[in-house]
Each structure stands twice: as structure tokens, then as C-alpha cells.
Amino acid sequence: MKRHIIQQSASLIEALDRLNNLSGEMMTLLVTAPDGRMTGTLTDGDIRRALLRGLPLSAPASEAMRRDFRFISEGSDAVATIRELRGLRIRLIPVLDSNGRITRTIDTSVTSTVLPLRAILMAGGKGERLRPLTLDTPKPLLPVGDRAIIDHNVAALAEVGIDHISVTVNYLAEKIEEHFADPVAGVNVRCVREPAPLGTLGSAAYCDIPADGNTLVMNSDLLTTVSFEDMYLHHVAEKADITIAAIPYNVSVPYAILSTEGSQVKALEEKPSYSFYANAGIYIISNRLLRTITPGERTDATDMIESTIASGGKVTFFPISGTWIDIGSPADYAHACQLMRHAMNPRRPQVF
């Protein structure tokens, strides 16, 4: 961050030198006053226009900087604002505290947004349908392309600014803990041991869940291109207690279906197709609900969904329009590996 900050009293020639040293990075300087408050932004284009106006290279940066800069406030839910700035092709976004001082920067080419979520990846299953591959390797650590299945998900979460990630482990727990001894995608992933198999959600009781806000919970053995940003914005706009990521599921019946009334046939429908939405194993859940899970008690996600609906809470769904693969069988695993080979081929369109 410091490479991008320059005092407003610095000369334009010094600013040019600083910009030259940023070659290959975002070539924007953040200009600050002596007390640390941000006062403007400066690019080589700003300096060029200042020189054309007749300013000398010895003039201070404050004479050439732009004062109408955009920023976000520390601690705010700025997802919609970051999305807007991305659309304006503003790549370097300063984050300011209440005194207008820069606390950090967001490079949207690296971190596309900053979702105010924590994440829990469920990784305690035995992966029995994938044996013998999972006899000595937990399913989340099976390689797909150049990394483990779970690392694809950690990287996707890091890309949207989620840096508090817990992984709940049980089967071959020590191998997953060893895997995450070093950061993955720049994130220090926390491993939480499940004392016994507790269903698809019960282990969340052992994770650090704040009183307020929401947490993204997902199976660790998925490969998906779901937009976590869109899903979060949907969750907030709907004021939902739980949002379920859903995949379209079509059923084709190879027979003529009778429409009946009593014993009478009213109509025939030849080989109909029906469309449904299926649970994709990805949820955004209110922390208030997650904190009601009793430690040691088996709890499935479906249990919480049904109890929330029964108590009058709001459960919504978010359709996944991209790739989603639940790696539960050898055929699924082979398909995921094939898709990844396709995605890594530079001559082909990207899938992941």
C-alpha cells in the first residue's frame, strides 16, 4: 500500500519517479496531507495535463492531483459501491477511516470485491463413493487441475475478499490440517475438528460465529463458478435469513402422462419435461441462526431450513447460472478433471 501513497507536497518529478516504479501495477498514486488525510489521486495523465497547463516539474503534487476521488469507508458494507467502481474501471480503491486516513487499498484486479462474510467449508466426510482414491486422501484434497478441490473454493472466496475461512474436519483430519499449515491464496485457513459426524451443518457450532451479520457455508467438495457477490447482494436485498444456491434440474418422462380426475382420464401429456431447482450445497445463513446450533447435536442444513420456514423466517434461493459439479462419484471426479483441463487450455474458452 505504501508504494501508492505520496505526500501532497512532493514534486511532480518525484511523483513521476514513483509512478515509474509502479510499472506493472496499478499506476495511481494516493495523495495525502501531512496529517495523513487523503486529499486526492494522481496519475501520469494528471501530471501530463498539469505540464501542458504550464506547471513546472518542481510544482507540488497537490497542484496536479484530482480532488474528486472515490473511496469506501472502513467497516461499511460497500459491496454495491465497489461493484459500481469496477464498472467505472477504477481499479485501485482506497479505504478510509473516520478521519479520512487510508487504512488499506483494494486492487479489484486481484480482489474483485470485499464481501462482509465469514465462510465455513464442510470437509469432514469420508468420500466413500470415491474409494479407493479416498482411502488415504480426504476427498477435499484430491487434485483437480493444479490444486486440491478445496483450494479452488478457498481461492474463489479470497477473490471476493473473504479472508476469515474455517474448514471443519473429521475424517483424516490431520491431513487437511497439515495442508492448511501454510496459507492458501493468501488466506490463513482455520481448521476446526468435528468431535463426531454431526451432519451437514452441525460442526458450524464449533466455529467462531459473530453475533451479527451472515456466514457463507458450503460443501468443500464442490467446483462452481457461482457469483458469491451476486448471491450476497440477493441475500441482502431480500432481507433473507437463509439463501440457498440452487441449480436447475430437469426431469423428462419418457411416457405419456395421464391427467386424471377420480377414475376418469381428462387429458394426456406426451413425454413431458419438468423443471425444478435443486439444493447446490451453498448457503448464506444469518449468524443469529447459526448460533442456535447446539454443540454435539447432529444438524443438517435441511433441518435449519425447514425450522426457519416453519417459524416464519425468510428462506430464498439464488440460481446458479454457471458451472456446478458435486464431486461425489468417480464419474463426477473425472468430469471435473476434464473440465479443468479444458479451462487450463489457453486456446479454449475458460470454464472456471
VOBA-1610 file (N, C-alpha, C; in pm, whole numbers, padded with zeros to 5 digits, always signed):
BEGIN
Met+00082-00120+00000Met+00000+00000+00000Met+00086+00125+00000Lys+00195+00124+00075Lys+00278+00244+00088Lys+00337+00290-00044Arg+00355+00194-00138Arg+00411+00228-00268Arg+00320+00324-00345His+00191+00322-00310His+00094+00403-00383His+00065+00537-00314Ile+00126+00563-00198Ile+00095+00684-00123Ile+00207+00786-00138Ile+00168+00912-00162Ile+00266+01019-00177Ile+00213+01143-00107Gln+00304+01218-00048Gln+00266+01342+00019Gln+00226+01447-00084Gln+00130+01532-00050Gln+00085+01634-00144Gln+00191+01741-00170Ser+00291+01748-00083Ser+00399+01845-00103Ser+00509+01793-00196Ala+00504+01662-00229Ala+00608+01606-00317Ala+00599+01668-00455Ser+00713+01682-00522Ser+00716+01745-00654Ser+00662+01650-00761Leu+00627+01710-00873Leu+00576+01629-00984Leu+00685+01536-01038Ile+00810+01577-01036Ile+00916+01490-01085Ile+00931+01368-00993Glu+00914+01393-00863Glu+00918+01280-00769Glu+00799+01188-00792Ala+00682+01246-00821Ala+00563+01165-00848Ala+00583+01079-00973Leu+00646+01138-01076Leu+00673+01062-01198Leu+00767+00945-01169Asp+00865+00968-01086Asp+00958+00861-01050Asp+00885+00750-00974Arg+00796+00790-00883Arg+00719+00691-00807Arg+00629+00610-00900Leu+00565+00677-00997Leu+00479+00608-01092Leu+00559+00512-01179Asn+00680+00554-01216Asn+00765+00469-01298Asn+00800+00339-01224Asn+00816+00349-01093Asn+00849+00232-01012Asn+00729+00139-00992Leu+00610+00189-01029Leu+00489+00107-01018Leu+00459+00032-01147Ser+00550+00037-01241Ser+00527-00029-01370Ser+00486-00174-01349Gly+00376-00212-01413Gly+00322-00347-01396Gly+00214-00354-01291Glu+00204-00252-01207Glu+00098-00243-01108Glu-00001-00135-01151Met-00100-00109-01065Met-00193+00000-01092Met-00119+00131-01075Met-00107+00209-01183Met-00024+00329-01182Met-00105+00450-01139Thr-00143+00447-01012Thr-00216+00556-00948Thr-00153+00582-00812Leu-00132+00710-00783Leu-00082+00749-00651Leu-00196+00809-00570Leu-00195+00778-00441Leu-00293+00833-00348Leu-00223+00945-00271Val-00275+01063-00281Val-00208+01182-00227Val-00264+01212-00088Thr-00172+01238+00007Thr-00215+01263+00144Thr-00158+01394+00197Ala-00229+01452+00294Ala-00185+01572+00364Ala-00086+01532+00474Pro-00018+01628+00534Pro+00078+01595+00641Pro+00018+01516+00757Asp-00111+01535+00783Asp-00174+01462+00894Asp-00225+01324+00852Gly-00198+01284+00727Gly-00236+01151+00681Gly-00369+01144+00609Arg-00446+01252+00609Arg-00574+01250+00539Arg-00551+01242+00388Met-00633+01162+00322Met-00624+01153+00177Met-00688+01276+00115Thr-00616+01338+00020Thr-00666+01462-00041Thr-00686+01451-00192Gly-00636+01343-00255Gly-00654+01333-00399Gly-00586+01210-00457Thr-00598+01195-00588Thr-00530+01089-00663Thr-00449+01153-00774Leu-00346+01081-00817Leu-00256+01136-00918Leu-00210+01024-01012Thr-00225+01048-01142Thr-00178+00955-01244Thr-00083+01028-01338Asp-00017+00951-01426Asp+00072+01017-01522Asp-00007+01108-01615Gly-00133+01073-01642Gly-00218+01159-01723Gly-00245+01291-01655Asp-00266+01289-01524Asp-00288+01413-01449Asp-00164+01501-01457Ile-00046+01440-01444Ile+00078+01516-01449Ile+00098+01575-01589Arg+00070+01496-01691Arg+00085+01544-01829Arg-00005+01665-01853Arg-00128+01658-01807Arg-00219+01771-01826Arg-00174+01893-01748Ala-00115+01870-01629Ala-00064+01982-01549Ala+00052+02050-01620Leu+00142+01972-01680Leu+00256+02029-01753Leu+00209+02108-01873Leu+00106+02059-01940Leu+00052+02133-02055Leu-00012+02264-02012Arg-00056+02269-01886Arg-00111+02395-01834Arg-00001+02493-01796Gly+00124+02446-01800Gly+00236+02535-01769Gly+00297+02514-01634Leu+00254+02414-01558Leu+00315+02388-01428Leu+00455+02332-01447Pro+00552+02370-01364Pro+00687+02313-01372Pro+00693+02178-01302Leu+00795+02099-01332Leu+00812+01969-01268Leu+00839+01982-01119Ser+00876+02103-01076Ser+00901+02126-00934Ser+00773+02156-00856Ala+00661+02171-00927Ala+00534+02202-00860Ala+00492+02085-00771Pro+00421+02114-00664Pro+00378+02006-00574Pro+00267+01921-00635Ala+00256+01798-00588Ala+00154+01705-00638Ala+00014+01761-00618Ser-00005+01841-00515Ser-00137+01897-00487Ser-00188+01986-00600Glu-00095+02038-00683Glu-00135+02125-00793Glu-00187+02046-00913Ala-00158+01918-00918Ala-00199+01838-01034Ala-00298+01728-00999Met-00314+01698-00871Met-00398+01584-00832Met-00546+01611-00857Arg-00620+01502-00864Arg-00766+01510-00874Arg-00824+01504-00733Arg-00911+01597-00704Arg-00968+01604-00570Arg-01104+01533-00561Asp-01162+01497-00676Asp-01293+01432-00676Asp-01277+01280-00678Phe-01195+01229-00587Phe-01166+01085-00586Phe-01279+01007-00520Arg-01286+00877-00551Arg-01384+00788-00492Arg-01316+00698-00389Phe-01389+00663-00285Phe-01333+00579-00178Phe-01448+00505-00110Ile-01411+00412-00022Ile-01511+00350+00065Ile-01466+00367+00209Ser-01562+00362+00299Ser-01533+00383+00441Ser-01506+00251+00511Glu-01407+00250+00598Glu-01373+00130+00674Glu-01493+00085+00756Gly-01521-00044+00751Gly-01629-00101+00830Gly-01766-00095+00765Ser-01777-00031+00649Ser-01907-00020+00584Ser-01930-00139+00491Asp-02057-00167+00463Asp-02091-00268+00363Asp-02088-00197+00228Ala-01975-00209+00160Ala-01954-00132+00038Ala-01958-00218-00087Val-02023-00332-00081Val-02022-00425-00195Val-02080-00359-00319Ala-02195-00291-00304Ala-02258-00227-00420Ala-02170-00115-00474Thr-02104-00040-00384Thr-02016+00069-00428Thr-01895+00016-00503Ile-01834-00090-00451Ile-01718-00149-00518Ile-01758-00199-00657Arg-01877-00257-00665Arg-01925-00304-00795Arg-01940-00187-00892Glu-01994-00077-00843Glu-02008+00041-00928Glu-01872+00092-00976Leu-01775+00097-00885Leu-01642+00148-00920Leu-01572+00054-01018Arg-01592-00076-01002Arg-01538-00171-01101Arg-01594-00141-01239Gly-01724-00111-01243Gly-01788-00079-01370Gly-01732+00047-01434Leu-01682+00138-01349Leu-01619+00261-01399Leu-01471+00241-01429Arg-01425+00116-01416Arg-01286+00077-01441Arg-01189+00145-01345Ile-01238+00172-01224Ile-01150+00220-01118Ile-01094+00097-01048Arg-00965+00076-01064Arg-00906-00049-01017Arg-00854-00039-00874Leu-00797+00074-00837Leu-00741+00090-00702Leu-00837+00174-00618Ile-00893+00111-00514Ile-00993+00178-00430Ile-00936+00196-00290Pro-00923+00321-00244Pro-00876+00343-00107Pro-00988+00321-00005Val-00950+00266+00109Val-01043+00250+00221Val-00999+00349+00329Leu-01091+00437+00368Leu-01057+00543+00462Leu-01127+00523+00597Asp-01056+00562+00704Asp-01118+00558+00836Asp-01201+00684+00858Ser-01256+00699+00977Ser-01345+00812+01004Ser-01274+00946+00996Asn-01140+00947+01002Asn-01063+01070+00991Asn-01010+01095+00850Gly-01052+01011+00756Gly-01010+01030+00619Gly-00871+00976+00588Arg-00816+00894+00680Arg-00683+00836+00657Arg-00696+00698+00591Ile-00600+00666+00507Ile-00603+00540+00433Ile-00565+00424+00525Thr-00653+00327+00537Thr-00623+00208+00617Thr-00574+00093+00531Arg-00621+00087+00408Arg-00579-00016+00314Arg-00630+00021+00176Thr-00591-00055+00078Thr-00640-00034-00058Thr-00693-00166-00112Ile-00782-00156-00208Ile-00837-00274-00275Ile-00803-00264-00423Asp-00729-00363-00471Asp-00699-00373-00614Asp-00799-00471-00673Thr-00897-00420-00747Thr-01007-00505-00794Thr-00963-00604-00902Ser-00841-00593-00952Ser-00793-00695-01044Ser-00748-00820-00969Val-00728-00805-00837Val-00687-00916-00752Val-00802-00961-00663Thr-00864-00864-00596Thr-00980-00888-00510Thr-01096-00811-00569Ser-01188-00882-00632Ser-01292-00815-00709Ser-01389-00737-00622Thr-01406-00780-00497Thr-01495-00711-00405Thr-01453-00750-00263Val-01523-00698-00164Val-01497-00735-00024Val-01632-00765+00041Leu-01668-00892+00041Leu-01795-00931+00099Leu-01784-00937+00251Pro-01878-00877+00322Pro-01873-00880+00470Pro-01925-01012+00524Leu-01857-01119+00486Leu-01897-01253+00525Leu-01777-01329+00581Arg-01805-01421+00672Arg-01711-01527+00703Arg-01756-01651+00626Ala-01668-01749+00615Ala-01704-01869+00541Ala-01666-01994+00620Ile-01749-02095+00607Ile-01723-02226+00666Ile-01732-02329+00554Leu-01624-02405+00536Leu-01622-02514+00438Leu-01632-02646+00514Met-01730-02725+00478Met-01751-02854+00544Met-01663-02960+00476Ala-01570-03019+00552Ala-01474-03113+00492Ala-01457-03238+00577Gly-01562-03280+00647Gly-01549-03393+00738Gly-01589-03528+00682Gly-01646-03530+00561Gly-01698-03655+00507Gly-01589-03754+00466Lys-01629-03881+00452Lys-01533-03988+00419Lys-01516-04007+00269Gly-01606-03955+00188Gly-01594-03972+00044Gly-01593-04118+00002Glu-01682-04197+00061Glu-01680-04343+00041Glu-01703-04383-00104Arg-01783-04305-00178Arg-01811-04343-00317Arg-01690-04323-00408Leu-01589-04252-00358Leu-01469-04229-00439Leu-01355-04324-00401Arg-01382-04420-00316Arg-01277-04516-00283Arg-01240-04599-00406Pro-01112-04633-00423Pro-01001-04628-00326Pro-00927-04495-00320Leu-00968-04395-00400Leu-00894-04267-00402Leu-00893-04202-00265Thr-00998-04222-00186Thr-01011-04153-00058Thr-00973-04239+00062Leu-00912-04354+00037Leu-00869-04437+00150Leu-00760-04368+00231Asp-00669-04300+00163Asp-00559-04231+00230Asp-00561-04081+00210Thr-00650-04032+00128Thr-00659-03889+00099Thr-00802-03841+00120Pro-00825-03743+00205Pro-00962-03691+00219Pro-01007-03629+00087Lys-01134-03646+00055Lys-01184-03603-00076Lys-01152-03457-00108Pro-01163-03363-00013Pro-01133-03224-00048Pro-00990-03202-00096Leu-00898-03295-00067Leu-00758-03278-00108Leu-00726-03349-00239Leu-00823-03415-00299Leu-00798-03476-00430Leu-00767-03366-00531Pro-00668-03388-00616Pro-00630-03281-00709Pro-00727-03270-00827Val-00759-03148-00861Val-00832-03116-00984Val-00753-03005-01052Gly-00692-03038-01166Gly-00602-02942-01227Gly-00476-02928-01145Asp-00439-02805-01116Asp-00313-02779-01048Asp-00326-02762-00897Arg-00444-02791-00841Arg-00461-02773-00696Arg-00569-02866-00643Ala-00575-02875-00511Ala-00677-02959-00447Ala-00815-02899-00468Ile-00918-02987-00463Ile-01056-02940-00481Ile-01086-02823-00388Ile-01053-02839-00260Ile-01089-02736-00163Ile-01016-02605-00189Asp-00896-02613-00246Asp-00820-02491-00271Asp-00884-02405-00379His-00955-02467-00473His-01029-02389-00571His-01133-02302-00501Asn-01198-02359-00398Asn-01300-02285-00326Asn-01240-02177-00237Val-01128-02206-00172Val-01061-02105-00090Val-01018-01988-00179Ala-00963-02018-00296Ala-00919-01911-00387Ala-01037-01826-00433Ala-01151-01892-00461Ala-01269-01818-00506Ala-01321-01727-00395Leu-01316-01774-00270Leu-01359-01691-00157Leu-01263-01575-00135Ala-01133-01602-00147Ala-01034-01495-00129Ala-01052-01387-00235Glu-01090-01426-00355Glu-01107-01330-00464Glu-01219-01231-00436Val-01316-01270-00353Val-01425-01178-00319Val-01405-01120-00179Gly-01282-01125-00130Gly-01247-01056-00007Gly-01282-01127+00121Ile-01318-01255+00114Ile-01347-01331+00236Ile-01217-01392+00285Asp-01168-01341+00397Asp-01038-01387+00448Asp-01048-01455+00584His-01169-01472+00634His-01191-01549+00757His-01262-01677+00715Ile-01184-01782+00691Ile-01236-01908+00640Ile-01204-02020+00738Ser-01308-02091+00780Ser-01290-02208+00868Ser-01324-02333+00788Val-01247-02439+00811Val-01273-02568+00749Val-01298-02668+00860Thr-01416-02729+00861Thr-01446-02828+00965Thr-01404-02965+00916Val-01329-03037+00999Val-01264-03162+00957Val-01298-03274+01055Asn-01295-03398+01001Asn-01317-03516+01083Asn-01235-03631+01027Tyr-01278-03687+00913Tyr-01207-03799+00851Tyr-01071-03753+00799Leu-00965-03824+00839Leu-00827-03789+00802Leu-00800-03641+00829Ala-00848-03597+00945Ala-00840-03455+00980Ala-00697-03403+00977Glu-00602-03484+01024Glu-00465-03436+01035Glu-00406-03402+00898Lys-00454-03469+00793Lys-00401-03440+00659Lys-00450-03304+00608Ile-00575-03272+00638Ile-00627-03141+00599Ile-00561-03031+00683Glu-00542-03059+00811Glu-00474-02961+00898Glu-00332-02937+00849Glu-00263-03040+00808Glu-00128-03025+00755Glu-00130-02944+00624His-00229-02971+00542His-00242-02899+00414His-00255-02749+00437Phe-00331-02711+00540Phe-00355-02570+00566Phe-00259-02511+00669Ala-00149-02580+00694Ala-00047-02524+00783Ala+00013-02397+00722Asp+00013-02389+00590Asp+00059-02269+00519Asp-00061-02202+00454Pro-00054-02072+00433Pro-00167-02000+00370Pro-00198-02055+00231Val-00323-02049+00194Val-00369-02083+00060Val-00438-01960+00002Ala-00393-01919-00116Ala-00447-01800-00182Ala-00437-01678-00091Gly-00330-01676-00009Gly-00308-01562+00081Gly-00391-01564+00207Val-00465-01672+00232Val-00554-01680+00348Val-00502-01783+00447Asn-00498-01746+00573Asn-00465-01840+00681Asn-00595-01912+00719Val-00615-02028+00662Val-00739-02103+00683Val-00736-02171+00820Arg-00846-02161+00892Arg-00858-02221+01025Arg-00923-02359+01013Cys-00862-02459+01071Cys-00921-02593+01073Cys-00988-02616+01209Val-01112-02665+01205Val-01191-02689+01327Val-01230-02836+01328Arg-01191-02908+01431Arg-01220-03051+01439Arg-01365-03074+01484Glu-01433-03160+01410Glu-01566-03205+01444Glu-01550-03327+01536Pro-01604-03324+01658Pro-01580-03435+01751Pro-01642-03567+01708Ala-01746-03559+01623Ala-01813-03678+01571Ala-01891-03632+01448Pro-01931-03723+01361Pro-02012-03682+01246Pro-02141-03613+01293Leu-02158-03488+01253Leu-02268-03407+01305Leu-02361-03356+01195Gly-02363-03424+01081Gly-02450-03379+00973Gly-02385-03272+00889Thr-02463-03214+00800Thr-02408-03118+00704Thr-02392-02977+00760Leu-02438-02955+00884Leu-02426-02820+00941Leu-02384-02820+01087Gly-02392-02933+01155Gly-02369-02937+01300Gly-02232-02888+01343Ser-02129-02911+01261Ser-01994-02870+01301Ser-01977-02719+01304Ala-02071-02644+01245Ala-02062-02497+01248Ala-02068-02445+01392Ala-02124-02526+01482Ala-02134-02484+01622Ala-01997-02464+01686Tyr-01893-02523+01628Tyr-01758-02514+01684Tyr-01675-02404+01617Cys-01736-02332+01525Cys-01666-02223+01457Cys-01695-02090+01526Asp-01612-01994+01499Asp-01628-01860+01556Asp-01734-01785+01476Ile-01852-01770+01533Ile-01964-01704+01464Ile-01997-01574+01537Pro-01978-01458+01475Pro-02013-01332+01541Pro-02164-01323+01566Ala-02202-01232+01653Ala-02344-01217+01685Ala-02423-01162+01567Asp-02362-01072+01491Asp-02432-01006+01381Asp-02377-01053+01248Gly-02450-01019+01143Gly-02402-01048+01008Gly-02443-01185+00958Asn-02371-01231+00856Asn-02404-01356+00789Asn-02277-01436+00762Thr-02294-01566+00742Thr-02182-01654+00711Thr-02216-01737+00588Leu-02119-01754+00501Leu-02135-01841+00385Leu-02090-01981+00426Val-02177-02078+00409Val-02148-02217+00443Val-02160-02299+00316Met-02058-02381+00288Met-02066-02462+00166Met-01990-02593+00183Asn-02029-02691+00105Asn-01955-02815+00098Asn-01820-02789+00034Ser-01718-02856+00082Ser-01582-02828+00033Ser-01549-02904-00094Asp-01634-02998-00133Asp-01602-03083-00247Asp-01679-03042-00373Leu-01715-02915-00380Leu-01784-02861-00497Leu-01685-02786-00585Leu-01713-02785-00714Leu-01645-02693-00804Leu-01754-02610-00871Thr-01745-02479-00859Thr-01853-02394-00909Thr-01801-02257-00949Thr-01872-02196-01041Thr-01843-02057-01079Thr-01952-01964-01028Val-02026-02006-00926Val-02130-01920-00870Val-02072-01784-00835Ser-02149-01678-00859Ser-02107-01544-00820Ser-02144-01522-00673Phe-02046-01530-00584Phe-02073-01505-00443Phe-02120-01361-00422Glu-02070-01270-00503Glu-02111-01130-00492Glu-02260-01115-00523Asp-02304-01172-00635Asp-02445-01163-00671Asp-02533-01232-00567Met-02485-01346-00518Met-02563-01419-00418Met-02577-01337-00291Tyr-02468-01271-00249Tyr-02475-01187-00128Tyr-02570-01070-00149Leu-02559-01001-00262Leu-02646-00886-00288Leu-02792-00930-00291His-02819-01047-00346His-02955-01102-00346His-03002-01127-00202His-02916-01187-00121His-02949-01218+00019His-02986-01090+00094Val-02906-00986+00076Val-02930-00860+00146Val-03056-00792+00094Ala-03072-00788-00040Ala-03190-00722-00097Ala-03320-00789-00052Glu-03315-00922-00036Glu-03434-00996+00005Glu-03454-00997+00157Lys-03355-00943+00230Lys-03358-00946+00377Lys-03386-01088+00426Ala-03310-01180+00368Ala-03333-01322+00395Ala-03261-01368+00522Asp-03316-01471+00584Asp-03247-01539+00693Asp-03152-01645+00637Ile-03196-01710+00531Ile-03113-01811+00463Ile-03132-01794+00312Thr-03022-01796+00240Thr-03029-01802+00094Thr-02961-01931+00049Ile-03029-02006-00035Ile-02978-02134-00085Ile-02938-02117-00230Ala-02814-02148-00261Ala-02774-02154-00402Ala-02842-02276-00464Ala-02899-02258-00582Ala-02978-02364-00643Ala-02936-02388-00788Ile-02943-02513-00830Ile-02911-02547-00968Ile-03037-02597-01038Pro-03056-02560-01164Pro-03171-02612-01238Pro-03159-02764-01254Tyr-03270-02832-01236Tyr-03272-02978-01250Tyr-03395-03015-01332Asn-03372-03076-01445Asn-03481-03110-01536Asn-03508-03260-01534Val-03634-03296-01535Val-03676-03437-01538Val-03763-03458-01661Ser-03723-03551-01747Ser-03801-03585-01865Ser-03864-03722-01845Val-03994-03728-01866Val-04066-03854-01850Val-04085-03915-01989Pro-04038-04037-02010Pro-04041-04095-02145Pro-04176-04159-02182Tyr-04282-04125-02109Tyr-04413-04184-02134Tyr-04518-04073-02144Ala-04635-04110-02192Ala-04748-04018-02190Ala-04806-04017-02049Ile-04823-03899-01990Ile-04871-03885-01853Ile-05020-03854-01855Leu-05093-03928-01772Leu-05238-03909-01765Leu-05273-03799-01666Ser-05364-03711-01707Ser-05423-03616-01615Ser-05559-03674-01577Thr-05578-03705-01449Thr-05697-03781-01408Thr-05782-03705-01309Glu-05906-03745-01303Glu-05999-03695-01202Glu-06083-03815-01160Gly-06056-03866-01039Gly-06115-03991-00999Gly-06061-04101-01090Ser-06150-04176-01151Ser-06107-04282-01243Ser-06110-04236-01389Gln-06144-04110-01409Gln-06160-04058-01545Gln-06032-03990-01593Val-05993-04018-01716Val-05878-03952-01779Val-05927-03825-01846Lys-05869-03711-01806Lys-05909-03582-01860Lys-05821-03537-01975Ala-05695-03584-01975Ala-05603-03541-02081Ala-05480-03630-02079Leu-05405-03623-02189Leu-05276-03691-02199Leu-05169-03588-02230Glu-05055-03602-02162Glu-04939-03517-02194Glu-04825-03608-02237Glu-04783-03595-02363Glu-04686-03686-02420Glu-04545-03648-02380Lys-04476-03739-02311Lys-04335-03725-02274Lys-04303-03584-02220Pro-04366-03546-02110Pro-04343-03410-02057Pro-04207-03396-01989Ser-04164-03272-01979Ser-04042-03238-01904Ser-04080-03142-01792Tyr-04017-03161-01677Tyr-04045-03077-01561Tyr-03913-03015-01514Ser-03922-02891-01475Ser-03802-02818-01429Ser-03816-02786-01281Phe-03707-02809-01208Phe-03703-02782-01065Phe-03573-02711-01032Tyr-03563-02663-00909Tyr-03436-02613-00856Tyr-03391-02706-00745Ala-03265-02748-00753Ala-03209-02840-00654Ala-03109-02767-00565Asn-03099-02813-00442Asn-03006-02756-00345Asn-02862-02781-00391Ala-02782-02674-00401Ala-02644-02686-00450Ala-02541-02700-00338Gly-02585-02700-00213Gly-02491-02717-00101Gly-02411-02592-00070Ile-02464-02474-00105Ile-02400-02346-00076Ile-02507-02257-00014Tyr-02478-02199+00101Tyr-02578-02121+00173Tyr-02517-01991+00228Ile-02597-01887+00234Ile-02566-01772+00318Ile-02669-01775+00431Ile-02620-01781+00554Ile-02708-01800+00669Ile-02683-01690+00771Ser-02789-01637+00825Ser-02778-01538+00931Ser-02700-01596+01049Asn-02607-01518+01101Asn-02530-01564+01218Asn-02621-01590+01337Arg-02730-01515+01344Arg-02825-01537+01453Arg-02876-01681+01452Leu-02902-01735+01334Leu-02949-01873+01323Leu-02837-01973+01351Leu-02719-01947+01295Leu-02608-02040+01315Leu-02573-02054+01463Arg-02588-01947+01537Arg-02553-01951+01680Arg-02654-02029+01763Thr-02765-02073+01700Thr-02863-02154+01774Thr-02830-02303+01767Ile-02730-02341+01685Ile-02694-02483+01674Ile-02632-02529+01805Thr-02679-02640+01858Thr-02627-02693+01984Thr-02502-02777+01957Pro-02389-02743+02021Pro-02267-02823+02001Pro-02291-02971+02034Gly-02243-03058+01946Gly-02257-03201+01968Gly-02387-03260+01918Glu-02478-03174+01871Glu-02608-03222+01823Glu-02606-03231+01671Arg-02645-03343+01616Arg-02647-03359+01471Arg-02747-03263+01409Thr-02701-03185+01313Thr-02786-03087+01246Thr-02753-03086+01098Asp-02851-03108+01015Asp-02834-03095+00871Asp-02885-02959+00827Ala-02832-02912+00716Ala-02877-02782+00663Ala-03027-02785+00639Thr-03077-02898+00592Thr-03221-02907+00566Thr-03303-02891+00695Asp-03248-02935+00809Asp-03317-02918+00937Asp-03336-02768+00966Met-03228-02691+00949Met-03236-02548+00978Met-03327-02478+00878Ile-03321-02518+00753Ile-03407-02456+00652Ile-03554-02480+00685Glu-03587-02605+00717Glu-03727-02638+00746Glu-03776-02569+00873Ser-03692-02562+00977Ser-03734-02497+01101Ser-03748-02346+01082Thr-03663-02288+00998Thr-03673-02144+00970Thr-03803-02113+00897Ile-03838-02195+00797Ile-03964-02176+00725Ile-04081-02192+00820Ala-04075-02296+00905Ala-04186-02324+00997Ala-04207-02211+01097Ser-04098-02143+01135Ser-04110-02035+01234Ser-04138-01899+01171Gly-04158-01897+01039Gly-04191-01771+00973Gly-04071-01694+00922Gly-03952-01754+00926Gly-03834-01687+00873Gly-03836-01686+00721Lys-03745-01610+00664Lys-03742-01595+00518Lys-03627-01674+00459Val-03661-01770+00373Val-03563-01851+00302Val-03580-01824+00153Thr-03474-01782+00087Thr-03479-01755-00055Thr-03380-01845-00129Phe-03391-01846-00263Phe-03294-01923-00340Phe-03228-01833-00443Phe-03106-01870-00480Phe-03029-01795-00579Phe-02984-01893-00687Pro-03035-01878-00809Pro-03000-01973-00916Pro-02853-01959-00959Ile-02785-02071-00974Ile-02650-02073-01029Ile-02661-02086-01181Ser-02602-01990-01251Ser-02612-01994-01397Ser-02486-02051-01462Gly-02381-02069-01385Gly-02255-02118-01441Gly-02231-02264-01409Thr-02105-02297-01386Thr-02064-02436-01360Thr-02091-02475-01215Trp-02138-02596-01196Trp-02153-02653-01062Trp-02134-02804-01074Ile-02037-02856-01001Ile-02012-03000-01000Ile-01998-03045-00855Asp-02081-03140-00816Asp-02070-03203-00685Asp-01987-03330-00706Ile-01864-03329-00656Ile-01774-03441-00682Ile-01804-03553-00582Gly-01902-03635-00619Gly-01943-03742-00529Gly-01914-03882-00578Ser-01876-03894-00704Ser-01853-04027-00762Ser-01732-04021-00854Pro-01677-04138-00890Pro-01565-04138-00985Pro-01598-04067-01116Ala-01722-04081-01164Ala-01761-04014-01288Ala-01760-03862-01270Asp-01809-03814-01154Asp-01807-03670-01126Asp-01664-03619-01119Tyr-01578-03696-01054Tyr-01439-03655-01040Tyr-01370-03648-01176Ala-01394-03749-01259Ala-01334-03750-01393Ala-01385-03632-01475His-01513-03601-01460His-01572-03488-01533His-01509-03356-01488Ala-01490-03341-01356Ala-01429-03218-01303Ala-01286-03202-01355Cys-01210-03311-01356Cys-01072-03305-01405Cys-01070-03271-01554Gln-01163-03325-01628Gln-01170-03297-01771Gln-01204-03149-01795Leu-01300-03097-01720Leu-01336-02956-01733Leu-01218-02865-01699Met-01142-02904-01597Met-01029-02822-01557Met-00920-02824-01664Arg-00898-02939-01726Arg-00802-02944-01836Arg-00847-02853-01950His-00976-02850-01974His-01033-02764-02077His-01011-02617-02040Ala-01035-02584-01911Ala-01021-02445-01866Ala-00877-02398-01871Met-00782-02489-01848Met-00641-02451-01844Met-00577-02446-01983Asn-00652-02488-02086Asn-00601-02481-02223Asn-00622-02339-02275Pro-00515-02262-02301Pro-00530-02122-02340Pro-00601-02103-02474Arg-00614-02209-02553Arg-00678-02197-02683Arg-00829-02215-02674Arg-00877-02250-02554Arg-01019-02276-02539Arg-01081-02175-02445Pro-01213-02153-02455Pro-01279-02061-02362Pro-01267-02111-02219Gln-01260-02019-02124Gln-01246-02056-01984Gln-01377-02106-01926Val-01369-02214-01849Val-01486-02272-01785Val-01492-02231-01639Phe-01375-02233-01572Phe-01369-02196-01431Phe-01309-02058-01419
//
